[in-house]
Amino acid sequence: MKQDPKLRAAAGYDALLGCWFGRLKAGFADDVHRKRWFAASRSFDHALAERFAPLVESAAAGGLGDWSATPRG
């Protein structure tokens, strides 16, 4: 059975947003996640690259256009 493209897209951007922002409280990321944005960390960069490289490649090839169909995408 083929997965609904909207569900597949949501799984991709939900994982990405969750990794970057964590669980939002009143629309804001917690301190741990905010600190990551401004601190150099090879291990965090490597983990992001390993986990999300396929999304970056897909975006570069124009394959994530369906993300624009929702506010979170």
Backbone torsions as a table, in degrees:
resi	resn	phi	psi	omega
1	MET	NA	130.6	-179.1
2	LYS	-79.5	134.8	-179.5
3	GLN	-76.0	141.3	176.8
4	ASP	-58.4	127.9	-179.3
5	PRO	-56.5	-34.0	179.4
6	LYS	-67.6	-37.5	177.3
7	LEU	-67.9	-41.2	178.7
8	ARG	-63.3	-42.6	178.6
9	ALA	-63.4	-44.1	-179.5
10	ALA	-61.3	-39.8	178.9
11	ALA	-61.6	-38.7	179.8
12	GLY	-68.8	-51.2	-176.4
13	TYR	-77.3	-27.3	174.9
14	ASP	-65.0	-40.3	177.8
15	ALA	-64.7	-44.2	-180.0
16	LEU	-64.2	-49.5	179.7
17	LEU	-63.7	-39.8	178.9
18	GLY	-63.7	-40.1	178.6
19	CYS	-67.0	-41.4	-175.3
20	TRP	-78.2	-41.8	-175.1
21	PHE	-104.8	-20.3	-174.0
22	GLY	70.8	-159.1	177.7
23	ARG	-82.3	122.7	-178.5
24	LEU	-79.6	140.0	175.0
25	LYS	-121.2	117.5	-176.1
26	ALA	55.7	32.8	177.5
27	GLY	85.1	5.1	-176.6
28	PHE	-119.9	145.4	174.8
29	ALA	-75.9	155.3	178.3
30	ASP	-75.7	170.7	-177.2
31	ASP	-59.7	-40.3	-178.7
32	VAL	-58.9	-47.1	-178.9
33	HIS	-69.9	-41.2	179.5
34	ARG	-62.5	-39.2	179.8
35	LYS	-64.2	-33.8	179.0
36	ARG	-61.0	-31.5	-175.8
37	TRP	-65.5	-26.6	-173.3
38	PHE	-116.8	7.0	179.8
39	ALA	-113.4	135.3	176.6
40	ALA	-75.7	129.6	178.8
41	SER	-150.1	107.4	179.4
42	ARG	-62.0	-37.6	-178.3
43	SER	-66.9	-40.6	178.3
44	PHE	-67.7	-43.4	177.5
45	ASP	-58.7	-43.1	180.0
46	HIS	-64.3	-43.7	179.4
47	ALA	-61.8	-42.2	177.5
48	LEU	-63.0	-45.5	-178.9
49	ALA	-61.8	-44.1	179.6
50	GLU	-63.3	-43.3	-174.8
51	ARG	-76.4	-37.7	-170.4
52	PHE	-113.2	3.9	178.4
53	ALA	-54.8	-41.4	178.2
54	PRO	-61.3	-34.1	177.2
55	LEU	-67.9	-41.0	178.6
56	VAL	-62.1	-45.3	179.4
57	GLU	-63.0	-42.0	178.6
58	SER	-64.4	-41.7	178.2
59	ALA	-62.9	-43.1	-179.7
60	ALA	-62.9	-29.9	179.8
61	ALA	-89.2	4.3	179.0
62	GLY	80.9	18.6	-174.4
63	GLY	-89.5	2.3	-178.3
64	LEU	-114.5	26.4	179.8
65	GLY	-59.3	-28.6	179.7
66	ASP	-68.4	-16.4	177.1
67	TRP	-63.4	-29.0	-177.2
68	SER	-73.3	-4.6	-179.1
69	ALA	-79.3	-10.4	-179.4
70	THR	-131.7	154.2	179.5
71	PRO	-60.8	-35.4	-178.3
72	ARG	-76.7	-23.1	-178.1
73	GLY	-81.0	NA	NA
